[in-house]
Amino acid sequence: MKKLCMILSDFRCYLCGKVLTNMEKVCDSCIGSFYHDLSEEKFDHFDIVHYDNYSFIQFYYSYCKSLVMLNKKQGDWGVIQLYYQLIKKYFMISKEDIVIVVPDSLVKRFFKGKSAFSYLATYFKKDGYTVCDNILMKKLFTGKQKLRSKQDRIEKVKNDFYINNKIIVKNDKNVVLIDDIYTTGSTINRCSELLKEYGFKTVKAITIFKVIFRNAS
């Protein structure tokens, strides 16, 4: 049945068009072409770094920007599949850990529907990972991040997120916190702070891309 589906659907790599021998969206060659960085990073623009370690897959250059636009503007599921394959390849995530994807605001969900990136959680669920998608929440009205300066992002993100205390989750687990882009790190740092306050032991932060500030100190 699987072979028949592949023949009928003509499975090809989402990036290069190569015919695939499995039902993945992206071939191994393209997955392997993504540079990944497993070095732990600490940043001096935070008074306190709340996540225990941080890793990213690729710097946010022009080609990566086009992938993000496909994901955000068109809701392209092929990009989400790519993200999932990259995370699975480069990071060891235990099924004992709790996977949390940084959420959207309720206003954005109302006007645009659930973001394509948030569907990343469904891939983890299908593979048997423990996913918690309703404890970390984003407030109803938040300003657009892209309209904020670097310093504004760091300061104002403190009021953007909250913990849904109506949800009871065993907090003796480790958390893997996932976001698409690291710009200043303020989002994952604030989310990590809230999760630690809830009682989770450790927070490992992962982003797909990381922005380079050329004039950053």
N, C-alpha and C positions, 0 to 999 in steps of 0.2 A: 504493500500500500504506500509506504514511504517513497519507494522508488518510482511508483506511478505518479505520485504528487510532484516529484522533482521533474519528471519528464513533461508533464502537463504544464507546470508553472515555469519551466526553463530557468532554474535558479542561477542567478549571476551575482557576482560581487557588486555590492552597492557602489563601490568607489571606482573600480577599474573595469568592470564588465566581464571579468573572467568567469567562465562556467564553473560552478561549484560542484563538488562531489558530496556535499552534505546540505543540510537545510539551514545553515547559518546565512546571515546577510552579507558578511564581509569575509574575504579570503584571508588565509594565514599570512600571505605576503604583505598585504595592506595593513593588517593588524600589527605585524612586526616592524613596519616602517615608522610607527609612532614612537618617538623617543619618550622614555618615561624616567622620572626622577624619584628615587625612593629616599632621598636624603631628608632627614628631619630638619625642619626650619623653624627658627624662632625669630620674632620680629620686634624691633625696639619701639615701634610706634604704639604698642599696647603697654599699659601699666602692668597688666597681668595677662599672660597667655593661658587660656582656659582649656584648650585642647591639649592632649598629651603628645600627639605627633601629627604632622601634616605631610601629605604627599600629593603630587599632581602628575599628570601624564604628559602634557605637552604645553609649551608656551603658546600664548594666544596670538598667533600671527594670521596673515590674510586668509590662508586656506581654512584655518580653523574657524575664522569669523563667518565664512560662507556656510560651514556646517551648522553653526549656531543659528544663523538666520533661517536655514531650512527647518530647523527644529522649532524655533520660536514663532516664525511667521507662518509657516505652512504645516506645522505639526507633523513633520515627516518621521514616521516610525522607523525608517531605515537608520536614521541618525541615532535613535534611542538604542536600537539593536547594536550599533557600533559601540556606543558608550558602554553598554553592558559587557560586550565581549572584551573591551579594553580593560575594564575593571576586573573581570574574571581572570584575565591573563596576567596582569601585573600585580595584583594585590591578593594576599591570602586573607580571605574573610571566612571566619568560622561560622557554622550554622548555629552555634551557641550565642553568637553576638546578635545584637539588635541593630538592624539596618534602618536608618532614618534619612529620608530625602528632604532637603530644605524646602518648606512649603511656599505656595503662592499666597497672596492676600485674597480675602473673600471677594473683594470688589473685582479683582482681575478674573477670578473664577466665574463671577456672575456675568461679566461682559464678554469674556473670551473663552469661557469654558475651562476645564482642567488643562493645565499646561502640558505640553508634550513631554517635557523633562520629568514631570511628576509620574508619568507612566513607567519610568525606570523601575519603580518599586514593584510593578507587576511581574517583571522578569525575575526579580529576586524571589517573589512569592511562589512563582511557578516552579522554581528550582529548589524549593523547600527551605529557603532562608526565613528567619524570623524578622518580619517587617512591622514597624509601628508607624503608621501614617496619620495618626490622629492625636498625638500627645504634644508635639511641637507645632504651634500655630502661628500664623502671621495675622496681625491686626487688620481690622476692616479697611481703614484708610491709612495708607503709607505713601510717601512721595516716591517718585520714580528714582531708582538708584542712578541711572545714567545722567540725571539732571543735577546730581549732587557733586560737589567737589570732593576731593580725597578726604579732607578733614571732616566735611559734613557727613560723609558716609560713616566714618568712625564714631562720630558723636551721636547722630540721629538714629542709627540702627539700634541703639539701646532701647528705644520705645517701639520698635517694629514687631517684635516677637513676644510670645508668652507661652506658658505651659498650660495645657488643658487639664486642670485638676480633677475633672469629672472622670477622666480615664485612669484606671488603676493598672499599672504595669510593674512587674517585678524589676526593681531597680538594682539588683545585685549582678547585673549583666554589664558587659562592655558594649559601647555604642560605636557603630561605624556611621559617621555623618557625611552625607554626600551632597555636593552642590556642583553646578556646571562650571562656573567661572570664579576664580579667586582674583579679585581686583585689589582691595586693600586688606582683605582678610577679616574685616569687621563683622560680616555676616556669620561666618563659621565660628568666630570667637565668641560672639554674643550667644549664638545658639548653644555652643558648648558650655558656656557659663550657666545657662538656664537648665540644661540637662544635668550638669553637676549638682546644681542646687536641688534638683528633684531627687538626687541620690545615686545616679549612675556612677560607677567606679572610674571608668576611663572613657575618653572620647577620642577616637581616631578619625581625623578629618581627611577627606579625599575630594579633590576637584578634578574635573576633566582637563581644564585649561587654567593657566595662570597668566595674568596680564603683567607686562613689563613696563614699569614707569622709568623712562629714560632719565628723567631729572629727579628721581626720588633719592632722598638722602639715605 
